[in-house]
Amino acid sequence: MNLVTVAIFLFLSWLARVTETLVLNTIRKEQLEKQAVEAELYYLKSQINPHFLFNTLNNIHTLVYKQAPAAPEAVMHLASLMRYMIYESNAATVPLAREISYLRDYVSLQQLRYKNSPVADLQLAGEAESCSIAPLLFIHLLENAYKHSPARLEPGDLKVRVEMREDSLTFSVQNPIAQKAARPLEEPGGIGLPNVRKRLALLYPGQHTLTIQNTGSTFTVILTIHGLHREVHERKAHLLHH
């Protein structure tokens, strides 16, 4: 009887150690996966085109040199844009209204390149204050629209729409196609759409659609994200799970 008791005790001790090891390994694996996801998101968010910043600084320098009245406002737009990129975008989510404000700053700075009236028409439908979203999701799509448009743009040639309906958000951007840009959104080495696709797969799995329409004269990219109201509470749980 004593031998049986000892055997049972030894077996239970061994089982407890094995269970503890399995639990610790599982926790360690989940922590590593979570760190990998966070590292990937940080890397993807950091891939903002630096050429835009350098060009903007050159344009502002020209405005200051000419003592143009638009110079102080351009500096404020750049400061707001940099503040958002460096500090505010580190949060898991940001108010949609703040993300749109960031896009408006970007559009205002891009406009320094053009003498025409605003070449980008940015329209908002719905209540931007009603939801939060992962930061810096739209900027690459907007960058591509400018990058692959003709050098000369007429007022309103770039059409940017942000529409909030119940628990879904649709972002679309349309641009005329430059003659040299036969494949404007999938160029080798580009980080625009691949970046967006990777982030969407990590942040909104099964909750989004990304479509591209090419008419031969215009490109339109449409991104729709569903379930944003509940997503504010559930996305953190998804990241922790992974």
N, C-alpha and C positions, 0 to 999 in steps of 0.2 A: 504493500500500500504506500509506503514511504517513497519507494522508487517511482511509483506511478505519479505521486504528487510532485516529486522532483522533476520528472520528465515533463509534466504538464506546466510546471512553473518555468522550466527552461524554454519550452515551446512558446509560451505566452511572452516571455521576455524577448525571444528572438523575433516573434511576430510584431511586438511593439517597436523594436528597433527598425525592422524592415518598413513598417508603416510610417514611422517618423522620418526615415530616409526618403521614402517616396513623397511624403508631404513636403519636406524641405526642398527636394529636387523640383517638384511642381511649382512651388512658390518662387524658387530661384529662376526657373524657366520663364514664368510669367513676368517676373521683374525684368529679365533680359529682353523679352519681347516688347515690353512696354517701353524700355529705354531705346530699343531699336526704332520703334514707331516714332517716339518723340524726336530722336536724332534725325530720322528721315524727314519729318515735318519741318524741323528747324532748317535743315539743308535746303529743302525745296523752297521754303519761304525766303531764304536768303538769296535766291537766284533772281534778283532784280537787275535789269539791264543797267550797268554803270554808265554806258554811253549817254543815256538820257540825262543823267545828273551832270556829266561834264558839259554836254551841249547846253543845258539850262544855265549853268554857271557862266558860260561864254556869252549866252544871250543876255543875261542880266548884266554882265560886265559892259556889254555894248550899250544897254539902256542907261546905265549909270554914267558911262563916258559921255553919252549924248544928253545927259540930264533929262531923260524922258520922264514924264509924269507917271508912267506905268511902272517905273523901277521899284518904288517901295512896295507896291502891291505884289509884284512878282517875287520879291524877297519874302514876303509874308506867306505866299503860297508855297514856296520852297521850304520854308521853316516848318509849316504845318505838315507838308508831305514827309519830311525827314523825321519829325517827331512821331508821326504815326508808324513809319517803317521801323524805326529803331526801338521805340518804347511800347506803344500801344498794341502793335501787332504781335507781341509776345504772348498775349492772352489767348486762351483756347478759342474764345468767341468774342466778337465785338458787336456793338449795335449796328444794324444794317445802315442806319442813318450816318454813322461815322465812316463806314466803308464807302458810302456814296460821296461823302464830303472829301474823302481821299481821292476818289476818281475825279471829282470836280477840280481839285487842286492840280492833278496831273493834266487834265484837259486845258486848264488855264495856262500852265507852263508850256505845253506843246503849242499853244496858240501863238507864242512868241515867234515861232518860225514863219507865221503866215501874216500877210498884210491884209487879207480879206477879212470880212466879218467872220464870226466863229464858224470854223469848218466842221466842228463836232456839235451835234444836236443831242444832248443828254436829257432824256425824259424819265420821270418817275411816276408810277401809278401805284396807288395803295399807300398804306401807312408803314413807312420805314422804321418807325419806332416800335412796331409790334413784334419784332423778332430780332434775334442775334444770329450771326453767321461766322464761320471761320474766316479770319482776315486774309487779305491778299489773294483771293480766289479769282478775281476778275481782271487784275492788272495785266497779266500776260496776254489775255485775249484783246484788251484794248491796245497794248503795245503792238501786237501783230497788225491790227487794223491800220495804225499809223504807218508802220514799217513797210507794209506791202501795198499801200495806196500810191497813186501817182504823185509826183513831186508837187504838182499844182492841183490844189483842191478848191472847190467852190464851197460857199457857205452851206452848211448842212449836209455835206457829202458823207460824213461819218454819222451814222445813226446808232445811238446807244439807248437802249431801253431797259429799265428795271421795273418789273411788275410784281407786286405782292398780292396774292390771292389766298385768303384763308390760311392754310398751312403750307403753301407752295410759293416758291420764288422763281421767277424767270428773268434771266439776264441775256440780252441779245445785243450783238454789235454787227453792223453791216458796213462794208467799205467797198469802194470801187477798186478794181484790180488793175495794178500797174502792168504795162505790157511785158516787162522783164520778169514778172513774178508768175511764172506758169504754175508753180506749186508753192504758194505763199505761206501755207500753214504747216508744211511738213518738210521744211528744208533740212538737209543733213546737218546734224549738230545743233539744231535749234532746241531751245528748252521751253518754249511757250506752251504748246499743247501737251507734250509729254509731261511737263511739270503739272499742269492742271489735272490731267488724267490720273496721275499718281496720287495727288492730294485728294482728289474726289474719291478714289478707290479706298484710301485710308480713312477719310473723314465721313463720307456719306455712302457706304456700301449699300447697294440696293435702293438708294433713295434719290438717284439722280439720272438724268439723261443729258447727253452732250451730242448735238447734231450739227453738221456742217452742210450748208447749201451753196452750190456754185452754179450761177446762172451764165457764166462766161464773161459777164461784165461786172458782177458783184460777188463778194463772199459774205455769207452770213453765218455766224456762229450763235447757236442757241443753247444755253445751259439752264436746265430746270432742276431745282432741288425740292423734294417733297418732305413733308413731315417736320417742318422747322419748329413748330410750337412745342412738340414733344421732344424734338431733337435737342433743344437747349438743355434738357435734363438728362437725356439718355446718352448723348455722345461721350460724356466723361466716363460713364459706365462701360461703354464700348472700348475706349482706350485702355481703361484699367483691366478689362478682361483680356486684352491682347498684350 
